[in-house]
Amino acid sequence: MLQAASKLLRARVARLLVWALALIPLAAFALGLRAADFQDLAAVLNMLGRLTGVLGLAFLLLSAALSARVPGFDIPFGGLTRLWHTHHLLGAAALALLMAHPLLLAFSAQVHGEGLAFATLFPPLSDIATWSGWVALLMMMIFLAPTFSFFGKPDYERWKRLHKVAVLAVVISLVHTALFSRSLPYWTDLIVWTLFAGMALGAVLWRFVFSRRVGRLPYTVADVRRPANNVVELTLEPRRRPLKYKAGNFVYMTPFDHDLENGHGEEHPYTLSSSPLESNLRMAIKDLGNASRALQSIKTGARVTVEGPYGRFFKTPDRVDKPELWVSGGIGVTPFLARMRHLAALEAGGDIRFIYCVQDEARALYLLELQALAGRIPGCKLVPHYFYREGPLSQTFLRENCGDIDQREAYICGPQPLNRLVQAHLRALSVPRRAIHTEEFELL
Ligand SMILES: Cc1cc2nc3c(=O)[nH]c(=O)nc-3n(C[C@H](O)[C@H](O)[C@H](O)COP(=O)(O)OP(=O)(O)OC[C@H]3O[C@@H](n4cnc5c(N)ncnc54)[C@H](O)[C@@H]3O)c2cc1C
């Protein structure tokens, strides 16, 4: 329990630290404040306009810095999903502040007449400093609108391509700030923005240049198995050094195979279903869209790259220190399959209650192997739950099959509705929030 609490605390501290970094430009801004900034309404509005610009840029650069996806960097945040939640919040805060920034400056000018307010917002085209700000803001709106599902759920690949506009928005907003060169006082202007820009541009360089050269490991598809008609399990053999990872980790896999109908050169996240003790990697891929459908027909010999590992689902992937409850649904079985394969390979045991939610027997992926693995792991009990026969998973079912549920560390991985339902049941059954761990197969 203590370990779970410290993991949750560490993740909170890491997230808080990122937000706290914005205190640096805030402190520098405060250094430059004078009595004149508070002398009347126009001065206060002008000061707030500059402040929203400074904080908005700081959040935008911090959000960009978090997008690097350097393997291991997500661990203190409690996994990549949580890291990206902070990235989204920072982006949203930046957009709100940077939208308020020109309006506050215009309101401040409005005190001296509407003409001045209009000129503040829309100066002559030769005023590159102001217009670069507008261009950066417009770009932010373009790349962030789909993230907030403004136009419905976006197509993932289109969203990703659009998100690259963020790089331009960052560069142009830095140009805007440099051209005004009075966002922060004295020498702090140069130091603070160089530091923040360095973090953001370093992250972008890692993501789009270095990670492709040094972060991706080459593998070959050595075997293709079909555990169900819409799921394929690939075995990947390393062509150079093998990836080091923990049970429950996921990777970004990119196939390079022109025979694929879709997804050539596209990276997608998949959980490794193999034990880290195996010399090859395995991953089970369900047909959930264009790229994953095309992978159903990938052939042995195809070349892929693997980048990672990411995620931090299990607290102690190699052992079971205290009683655990696992709940999986659909393809969400993959992290549990990996951990069972790993515990069996280690000949380790532990008090595990695994509620395996499926629609019916015909759709129970890996059921025979999971039953065999449960037989090899002392203390592990597999309990299938059949939706078509038993209805939605209920608190009664959980209580009947796991009497000491509030004493267990709970891990959930499945479709979002199941994740939410099980979390609500566990909270109602007095399982503390810090003992509930979820993995989501959607990062948007
Ligand atoms: C941490 C994690 C682990 C996963 N593990 C597995 C697994 O073991 N087995 C499995 O079958 N599936 C897994 N997935 C889901 C898998 O990544 C998606 O099914 C796949 O990317 C869908 O791509 P598509 O082009 O086929 O479908 P699309 O129609 O393009 O996408 C369907 C949905 O999948 C998500 N998605 C698509 N591409 C990405 C991407 N590059 N990054 C993040 N999300 C994306 C989006 O939410 C999207 O709406 C995992 C996802 C995550 C985030």
The ligand as a Tripos MOL2 file, in Angstrom:
@<TRIPOS>MOLECULE
LIG
   53    58     1     0     0
SMALL
NO_CHARGES

@<TRIPOS>ATOM
      1 C1         -0.7570    2.1740  -24.3280 C.3       1 LIG1
      2 C2         -1.4480    1.4400  -25.4550 C.ar      1 LIG1
      3 C3         -1.3180    0.0830  -25.5810 C.ar      1 LIG1
      4 C4         -1.9750   -0.5940  -26.6110 C.ar      1 LIG1
      5 N1         -1.8340   -1.9520  -26.7140 N.ar      1 LIG1
      6 C5         -2.5020   -2.6050  -27.6790 C.ar      1 LIG1
      7 C6         -2.3820   -4.0360  -27.8070 C.ar      1 LIG1
      8 O1         -1.6520   -4.7030  -27.0630 O.2       1 LIG1
      9 N2         -3.0840   -4.6380  -28.7900 N.ar      1 LIG1
     10 C7         -3.9110   -3.9340  -29.6410 C.ar      1 LIG1
     11 O2         -4.5260   -4.5450  -30.5130 O.2       1 LIG1
     12 N3         -4.0420   -2.5900  -29.5250 N.ar      1 LIG1
     13 C8         -3.3690   -1.9200  -28.5880 C.ar      1 LIG1
     14 N4         -3.4850   -0.5580  -28.4920 N.ar      1 LIG1
     15 C9         -4.4130    0.1300  -29.4100 C.3       1 LIG1
     16 C10        -3.7190    0.3800  -30.7460 C.3       1 LIG1
     17 O3         -2.6790    1.3050  -30.5940 O.3       1 LIG1
     18 C11        -4.7320    0.9530  -31.7140 C.3       1 LIG1
     19 O4         -5.7270   -0.0050  -31.9110 O.3       1 LIG1
     20 C12        -4.1130    1.2390  -33.0420 C.3       1 LIG1
     21 O5         -3.1850    2.2650  -32.9200 O.3       1 LIG1
     22 C13        -5.2400    1.6300  -33.9770 C.3       1 LIG1
     23 O6         -4.7140    2.1870  -35.1630 O.3       1 LIG1
     24 P1         -5.5160    2.0140  -36.5250 P.3       1 LIG1
     25 O7         -4.9130    2.8560  -37.5880 O.co2     1 LIG1
     26 O8         -5.7140    0.5790  -36.8050 O.co2     1 LIG1
     27 O9         -6.9480    2.6080  -36.1740 O.3       1 LIG1
     28 P2         -7.4150    4.0980  -36.1510 P.3       1 LIG1
     29 O10        -8.8320    4.1140  -36.6390 O.co2     1 LIG1
     30 O11        -6.4120    5.0050  -36.7610 O.co2     1 LIG1
     31 O12        -7.3870    4.3620  -34.5890 O.3       1 LIG1
     32 C14        -8.3480    3.8670  -33.7160 C.3       1 LIG1
     33 C15        -8.0610    4.5170  -32.3590 C.3       1 LIG1
     34 O13        -6.8060    4.0020  -31.8530 O.3       1 LIG1
     35 C16        -6.0670    5.0520  -31.2320 C.3       1 LIG1
     36 N5         -4.8080    5.2400  -31.9470 N.ar      1 LIG1
     37 C17        -4.5770    5.0710  -33.2650 C.ar      1 LIG1
     38 N6         -3.2880    5.3030  -33.5480 N.ar      1 LIG1
     39 C18        -2.7060    5.6340  -32.3860 C.ar      1 LIG1
     40 C19        -1.3930    6.0200  -32.0350 C.ar      1 LIG1
     41 N7         -0.4070    6.0780  -32.9270 N.pl3     1 LIG1
     42 N8         -1.1610    6.3270  -30.7480 N.ar      1 LIG1
     43 C20        -2.1390    6.2680  -29.8460 C.ar      1 LIG1
     44 N9         -3.3970    5.9080  -30.0970 N.ar      1 LIG1
     45 C21        -3.6670    5.6020  -31.3630 C.ar      1 LIG1
     46 C22        -6.8720    6.3150  -31.3310 C.3       1 LIG1
     47 O14        -7.5700    6.5080  -30.1250 O.3       1 LIG1
     48 C23        -7.8390    6.0540  -32.4320 C.3       1 LIG1
     49 O15        -9.0350    6.7490  -32.2760 O.3       1 LIG1
     50 C24        -2.8130    0.1330  -27.5000 C.ar      1 LIG1
     51 C25        -2.9220    1.5090  -27.3830 C.ar      1 LIG1
     52 C26        -2.2550    2.1690  -26.3770 C.ar      1 LIG1
     53 C27        -2.4030    3.6610  -26.2620 C.3       1 LIG1
@<TRIPOS>BOND
     1     1     2 1
     2     2     3 ar
     3     2    52 ar
     4     3     4 ar
     5     4     5 ar
     6     4    50 ar
     7     5     6 ar
     8     6     7 ar
     9     6    13 1
    10     7     8 2
    11     7     9 ar
    12     9    10 ar
    13    10    11 2
    14    10    12 ar
    15    12    13 ar
    16    13    14 ar
    17    14    15 1
    18    14    50 ar
    19    15    16 1
    20    16    17 1
    21    16    18 1
    22    18    19 1
    23    18    20 1
    24    20    21 1
    25    20    22 1
    26    22    23 1
    27    23    24 1
    28    24    25 2
    29    24    26 1
    30    24    27 1
    31    27    28 1
    32    28    29 2
    33    28    30 1
    34    28    31 1
    35    31    32 1
    36    32    33 1
    37    33    34 1
    38    33    48 1
    39    34    35 1
    40    35    36 1
    41    35    46 1
    42    36    37 ar
    43    36    45 ar
    44    37    38 ar
    45    38    39 ar
    46    39    40 ar
    47    39    45 ar
    48    40    41 1
    49    40    42 ar
    50    42    43 ar
    51    43    44 ar
    52    44    45 ar
    53    46    47 1
    54    46    48 1
    55    48    49 1
    56    50    51 ar
    57    51    52 ar
    58    52    53 1
@<TRIPOS>SUBSTRUCTURE
     1 LIG1         1 GROUP 0 **** ****
